[in-house]
């Protein structure tokens, strides 16, 4: 199980740091916030399926619900949720 603590994030960079600390560094990576790359990192853990818990999901919604750039037309939090939930065979995501 991996836990991502987002309860005190104030910027997207804080979310990136929380994700790195909670999961990605432990599987040998360092995420820079690229949305295409997060999908790849979800496949890195050796043990599948696994559980990913996002603490502070309401805070994520408050901070990350904006359009990141012209390439991503939906809000950032919605896009991240879609990515996180796109592989139910490998990862069970729980938003708390």
Order of alpha helices (4+ residues) and beta strands (2+ residues): beta-alpha-alpha-beta-alpha-beta-beta-alpha-beta
